[in-house]
């Protein structure tokens, strides 16, 4: 493609420079990880739906987290797997645009859901007597809907700003999926507005929520230290540590990708971080919340016992 044009048919995803044999090996590995992601998060959703004891605000938000993880991985990995097995790197302009919308949407939603979950733990530990009043189902539903609407709205704004840009020259995106920062680099127009809004969204979605979570966990830690019962302190620490593991992993990678200064040397590192995030982060949440959570393990045993009796 030569000359300037405002619309193109497809992009070329550069990805990683690998041999065809290595691509087939990675196809097998990534397929297994993606399948485990679907099974693990599907198990969490199934347990929450089937066990009435898990029908609480904490597990209600955890179910949204599981849906978000499945959706985020499904927006990236199927196309990556198809390219690996077919040894092609093309993606249509429409599919690329949809990938950007879905990625930005689900990444933002996950940040906001994690904030809401920290608020839920703050109310449960610092204001236990008022918990059922503050975290009633109307409030929980409103918070969940607000997370989804906010995430989708921010993504639409970003992609709308992207669609106004012209394109020219070979459309080679140095990534394995249509990540918005990488796609912006192959445009011909002035992208300072896009970068400004992307940075502002990063601050709004990452720095703001992380600050709120740190403040809430300072209060939570202080409240836990005041608990007289050793068993009570252990239970509170267990619940909060699971959430902190997920928060630290997710926000750490996201801030390195979107808020750190950009450079050509960091592009390969960013691709590895995104690959790690797409493959392993969706598995982290169900593993942390099942292995470290006594209620989820008990619910799993109850479901197994019901099936055996049937």
N, C-alpha and C positions, 0 to 999 in steps of 0.2 A: 504494500500500500504506500503510495507516494502522494505528497501534497497534503494540504489541510483538508479536513472534513469534520463535520460535527457529529457524525454517527458512524459506528463501525459494526461489523457483523459478529466478530469474536475476538477473544484475547488468547494469548499463548501463556500458559502457566509454566514458568521455568522450573520451579520446584527444586529438586535436588538432582545433580548430574550423576546418574547411576546407570549401570549396565542393565540389560533386559533381565538377566538371571537374578540380579539383586532386587529388581522391581517386583519380580514374582515372589521372592522370599518375603519382602516387606508386605506384599499383598496378603500373604498368609498370616503374618504376624498381626497386621493392622485389622484384618478381618476378625481374628480371634478376640482382640481387645475391644473392638466395636460390638461384637456379640456379647461379651461379658458385660459391657456397659448397659446394653439393652436389658439383659437378664437381671443384673444387679439392681438397677433403678426400677425395673418392672416389678421385682420382688418387693422393694420398699413400698411402691404404690399399692401392690396387691395386699400386703400385710396391713397397711393403713386403712384400706377399704374394708377388709374382711374382719378385722378385730375391733370391736367397739371400744376397747380400752385405749386404743390409740386415736380415738376421735377427740383430740384435744388441740388447742391452738398450735402447740409446738410441732406436732406431727402433721397438722394441716399445712403449715408453711413448709415442712420438710417434703410433703408431697409435691408442692409447687417447685421446690428445688430439684426434685427428681425429674419432673416434666421438663424443666429448663435444661437440665443436663442431657437428657435424651434428645431434645430438640436442637441444642447447640451442636452436639456431635453429628446428628443427622443432617445438619446443614452443610457440613464440611466433608465428612468422611466418605459417603457414597460416591461422590464425584472423584475424590482422590483414589479410591479403590478401583473405580472404572478406568481411570487414566493409567494406573499401575498395571492392570491386567491387559489393557489394550495397547500399552506403550504409546499413548497419545497424550498431548498436553493442551489441547484446545478446549475452550469453554465459550459458549455463546454469550453475547453481550447481555441478553435478557437473563440468562441463568446466573451470570456474574453479578448483575444488579440485585437479583433475589438473594444471592449468597451474602452480599454486603448487608442487606436489610435484616436478614435472619441473624447473622452473626452479631451485628450491633444490638439488635433487639434482645437476644437471649443473654448476651454478655452483660448488658445493662440491668436486665431483670434479675440476674443472679446476684449482682451487687446489692440491689435494693432488697431482695428477699433475705439476704444475709443480715442486712441492717435491721429488718423487721424481726428476724429471729433473735438478734441480740436484745432488742427492746422487749421481746416476750420473756427472755431469761431475766432481764433487769426487773420487770414487774413481778415475775414469779418468785424471785429471791429477795428483792428489796421491799416489796409490798405484797406479801403472800395473802394477807387477809382480804385485800381488795382485788386480787387477781381475776376472779371470775366476773367481777363488775367491770374492770378496766378492759380486759381481753375477752369481751363477749363476742358472739359469732357475727354480729353486725359490724363491729370494729375490725375483726379479722378479715371478713369478706371485703370490706372497704380497702384495707391495707393491701390485700392481694391484688385487687383490681387496679388500684393506684400504681402498683409496681409494674404491672403488665402494660397499662396505658402509657405510663411515663417512658418505659423502655422502648415501646413501639414508636412513640412520638419523636423521641430523640433520634432514632434510626431513620425515620422518614425525613427529618430535617437534614441530616447528614447526606443522605442519598440524593435528596432534591438539589442540594448545593453541588453535588458531584455531577448530576445529569446536565447541568448548565454549561459544563466545560467542553471545549472542542478537543478532537484527537487528531494526531498525525503521526506518520512513521510506523514502524513495526510495533505492534502492541504486545510486547513481551513483559509480563508481570513477574517480578522476581519473588515469587511465592508459590506455595502449593495449593492455595485457594485464593479467592478474591478478597483479600484483606484491604481495607479502604486506604490505608497509608501507602501500600505498595501500588495500588491501582492509580492513585493520584499522581504518582511519579511518571506515568506514561502519558499524561495529558499535556496539551500544549498551552492551555490558558494559565492565568494567574491563580494560584491555589492558596494564597495567603488567607483568604476568608475561610476556606475549608480547614486549613491547619489551625486557624484561630478558634473556630467552632469545635474542632476535634479536641484541642487542648482544654477549652472551657468545659466541654462535656466530661473529659477525663477528670478534671478537678471536681466537678459537680458529682460525678458518679463514684469516684475513687477516694479523693482526699476528704470530701465532706462526710460521706458515710463512715470512712475509717476513723475520722476524728470523733464522730458520735459514738462509735463502738468502743473506742478507747476510754472515753469518758464514762460510758455505761459500765464497762468492765472494772474500772476503778471503784465505782460504787458497789458493784457486785462482789468484788474481792473484799472490800471493807465489811459488807454485810455477811459474807461467808465466815470471816474471821470472828464475827460476833456470835455465830451459832454455837450453842453449848454442846450439842450432841456431836460426837465424833463421827457417827454414821451419817448424820445430816450433812456435815461438812464434806465428807467423802462423796456423797451422792451429788451435792451441788458442784463440787470441783469436777466430777466426772462428766456431768452434762455440759458444763461451760468449756472444759478442755477440748471436748469433741468439736464444738463450734469454733473455738479459737484455732484449731488445727486447719480446718477448712478455710477460715478467714485469712490466716497467714499465708497459706499456699496460694489462694486465689488472688488476693490483693497484691501480694509480692510480685507475681508474674505480670499482672495487669499494669502495675505502676512502672515496671521496668520496660514494658513494651510501649506504653502510650505517653508517659511523662518524662522519660529519660531523653536527653538530646540525641537526635538522629545522626547517623553516619553510615557510610558504605560498609565499614568494617562490622557494624552491628547488624546488618541485614541478615547474614547467615545465622547469627546468634538468635535473632528474632524469629526466624523460621523454625529453629529447633525448639524455642520456647513455645511457639504456637502449636507445634506438633505435639509436644509434651502435654500442653494444656488440653488439646482436643482429644488426646488418647487417654490420659491418666486422670485428669481432674474429674471427669464424669464418673470414674470408678472410685475416686477418693471419698466422695460423699456417702454412698451406700456402705462402703467398708468402714468408715469412721463411725457412722451412726448405727451400724449393726453390730460390729465387733465390740465397740466400747459402750454399747447401750443395752442395759439389762432388760428394759421393757420391750425392745425390738426382738431380742433373742427369745424372751418368754413368749411373745406373740407368734414367733416362728414355730416354736415347739407346740403351742396350742393348735396352730393350723395343721401341723403334721399329725397330731393326735386325733384331730377330727377326721382327717382323711383316712387314718388307719381304722377308726371305728366304723366309718362308712364302708 
